[in-house]
């Protein structure tokens, strides 16, 4: 984990240098793709490290500081990015934004080498990871790209056929992973933790809130520049309060009592839905007239910070530490897919309504916010299910009928079992997931 993070940071530095020295669009796009891959290597290690290195209340505090770090980095990036481009440092223009990453990455690399703990993998873990699951990794990448590409590209029209192909490719991925798990090797993505209801509902709520946040950033940028006629640098500062409030919401979990902490995912989603509902109702305009909307966005950012920190705490509590890599990969992949899906839906809905003579930009903004509020409300229901399923089991009274749990669908059965036998075993011999 330490080694992967440091290599990802090194790769991100090289990608930033490539973007800063780009001689054309092709080189810039290649550098940005490399930046994305390197960032994925780094961010996937953060949640994994929190899951493995912290226990009990310390996990909640670590997740809170993670939210503060994300918030502070995003806010500082917005301010520095606009200032550096406007200042045109040494005549570099936009290139200075990428070159500024180099001294920052060098400092973080030195801190990482000095502070990140070293891990000595156990023989069992080393043996489990000895056989690489190449087929599973390729099928997982193919199914993810089949969903992402149609949402990211407008042309050609036939690119949407890839979405249909994602279903059979995903089914093949599950079929390939089952024997890998049965043999004790490390799969490309272990699906067994998803059999826990707390993990499933937490991921649903996390994906819903992430989709609304990314979609809001896109729609808000278009609305403030096209409808309110704000300059680009000022439009970029409008969601700054949201980002800062997100950082304030993260540590709330670590300072809450257990009874209150269980309700935080639902309360955060409710506050997020309320902010979306109020956004089109408050007066907006140029200059100081933007303050009412920025204040509403602060409430939304706080609700999102509370929700996502509490949901991550539920996830890492429900999933055993040995599945930390699977959990981190699932959260990061799901966040990316949800964000792209949110931008694709609302990024298409807003301009379409804004261009209609019977709607216009104001109606488009109101409709988009209403849709985001509905998704946030649905995420609140999912968060409620996650919180309820995470409650400690009550003692069963003597003589009460025993409720059987659904067996783990990813635990492979003997090859000799027929379909009828498998179905009969599910009905007659329900057993808890064997992780």
Long-range contacts (C-beta under 8 A, 24 or more apart in sequence): 1-45, 1-48, 1-49, 1-52, 1-119, 2-112, 2-116, 2-117, 2-118, 2-119, 4-41, 4-45, 5-41, 5-42, 5-45, 5-49, 5-112, 5-116, 6-109, 6-112, 6-113, 6-116, 7-41, 8-38, 8-39, 8-40, 8-41, 8-42, 8-45, 9-38, 9-42, 9-105, 9-108, 9-109, 9-112, 10-105, 10-109, 11-37, 11-38, 11-41, 12-38, 12-39, 12-42, 12-101, 12-105, 13-101, 13-102, 13-105, 13-106, 13-109, 16-98, 16-99, 16-101, 16-102, 16-105, 17-98, 17-99, 17-102, 19-95, 19-98, 20-92, 20-95, 20-96, 20-98, 20-99, 20-102, 21-95, 22-95, 31-98, 40-332, 43-332, 44-325, 44-328, 44-329, 44-332, 45-328, 46-328, 47-312, 47-316, 47-324, 47-327, 47-328, 47-331, 47-332, 48-324, 48-325, 48-327, 48-328, 50-316, 51-316, 51-319, 51-321, 51-324, 51-327, 51-328, 52-321, 52-324, 53-117, 57-254, 59-313, 59-316, 59-317, 60-253, 60-254, 60-261, 60-309, 60-313, 61-251, 61-254, 63-250, 63-253, 63-254, 63-309, 63-312, 63-313, 63-316, 64-250, 64-251, 64-252, 64-253, 64-254, 64-309, 65-250, 65-251, 66-250, 66-309, 67-246, 67-247, 67-249, 67-250, 67-251, 67-305, 67-308, 67-309, 68-247, 68-250, 68-251, 69-247, 70-246, 70-247, 70-250, 71-243, 71-244, 71-245, 71-246, 71-247, 71-248, 71-250, 71-305, 72-247, 74-243, 74-246, 75-240, 75-243, 75-244, 75-247, 78-236, 78-237, 78-240, 78-243, 79-237, 79-240, 81-236, 82-232, 82-233, 82-236, 82-237, 86-233, 127-184, 128-184, 128-185, 128-186, 129-185, 129-186, 130-185, 131-183, 131-185, 131-186, 132-186, 133-176, 133-177, 133-180, 133-185, 133-186, 133-187, 133-188, 135-176, 136-173, 136-176, 136-177, 136-180, 136-187, 136-188, 136-189, 137-188, 139-169, 139-170, 139-172, 139-173, 139-176, 139-188, 140-173, 140-188, 140-189, 142-169, 143-169, 143-170, 143-173, 144-333, 144-337, 147-337, 148-336, 148-337, 148-340, 151-340, 151-341, 151-343, 151-344, 152-340, 152-344, 174-410, 177-410, 178-410, 178-412, 179-412, 181-410, 181-411, 181-412, 182-412, 189-326, 189-329, 189-330, 190-323, 190-326, 191-326, 191-410, 192-323, 192-408, 192-410, 192-411, 192-433, 192-435, 193-318, 193-319, 193-320, 193-323, 193-326, 193-327, 193-330, 193-435, 194-330, 195-406, 195-408, 195-409, 195-410, 195-433, 196-318, 196-319, 196-389, 196-433, 197-385, 197-386, 197-389, 198-314, 198-315, 198-317, 198-318, 198-386, 198-389, 198-390, 199-315, 199-318, 199-319, 199-327, 200-386, 201-382, 201-383, 201-385, 201-386, 201-389, 202-265, 202-311, 202-312, 202-314, 202-315, 202-318, 202-382, 202-383, 202-386, 203-315, 203-330, 203-331, 203-334, 204-379, 204-382, 204-386, 205-265, 205-269, 205-307, 205-311, 205-379, 205-380, 205-382, 205-383, 205-386, 206-308, 206-311, 206-312, 206-315, 206-331, 206-334, 206-335, 207-334, 207-335, 207-337, 207-338, 208-338, 208-375, 208-376, 208-378, 208-379, 208-382, 209-269, 209-272, 209-304, 209-307, 209-308, 209-311, 209-376, 209-379, 210-308, 210-334, 210-335, 210-338, 210-339, 210-342, 211-338, 211-339, 211-341, 211-342, 211-375, 212-272, 212-276, 212-342, 212-372, 212-375, 212-376, 212-379, 213-304, 213-339, 213-342, 214-338, 214-339, 214-340, 214-342, 214-343, 215-339, 215-342, 215-343, 215-345, 215-346, 215-347, 215-368, 215-372, 216-276, 216-300, 216-372, 218-343, 218-346, 218-347, 219-346, 219-347, 219-350, 219-365, 219-368, 222-347, 222-350, 222-351, 223-350, 223-361, 223-364, 223-365, 224-290, 226-354, 226-361, 227-354, 227-361, 227-362, 227-365, 228-284, 228-285, 228-286, 228-290, 229-286, 230-286, 230-290, 238-290, 238-293, 238-294, 238-297, 239-297, 239-301, 240-294, 241-294, 241-295, 241-297, 241-298, 241-301, 242-297, 242-298, 242-300, 242-301, 242-304, 243-301, 244-298, 244-301, 245-297, 245-298, 245-299, 245-300, 245-301, 245-302, 245-305, 246-301, 246-302, 246-304, 246-305, 247-305, 248-302, 248-305, 249-301, 249-302, 249-303, 249-304, 249-305, 249-306, 249-307, 249-309, 250-305, 250-306, 250-309, 252-305, 252-306, 252-309, 253-306, 253-309, 253-310, 253-313, 261-310, 261-313, 262-387, 262-390, 262-391, 263-387, 264-306, 264-307, 264-309, 264-310, 265-306, 265-307, 265-310, 265-311, 265-314, 265-380, 265-383, 265-384, 265-386, 265-387, 266-380, 266-383, 266-384, 266-387, 267-303, 267-306, 268-303, 268-304, 268-305, 268-306, 268-307, 268-308, 268-310, 268-383, 269-303, 269-307, 269-376, 269-377, 269-379, 269-380, 269-383, 270-303, 270-377, 270-380, 271-299, 271-300, 271-302, 271-303, 271-306, 272-300, 272-303, 272-304, 272-307, 272-376, 272-379, 273-373, 273-374, 273-376, 273-377, 273-380, 274-299, 274-303, 274-373, 275-299, 275-300, 275-303, 276-300, 276-369, 276-370, 276-372, 276-373, 276-376, 277-369, 277-370, 277-373, 279-365, 279-369, 280-362, 280-365, 280-366, 280-369, 280-370, 307-379, 307-383, 310-383, 311-383, 311-386, 314-386, 314-387, 314-390, 317-390, 318-390, 320-435, 323-435, 345-371, 346-371, 346-372, 404-430, 405-430, 405-431, 405-432, 405-433, 406-430, 407-431, 407-432, 407-433, 408-432, 408-433, 408-434
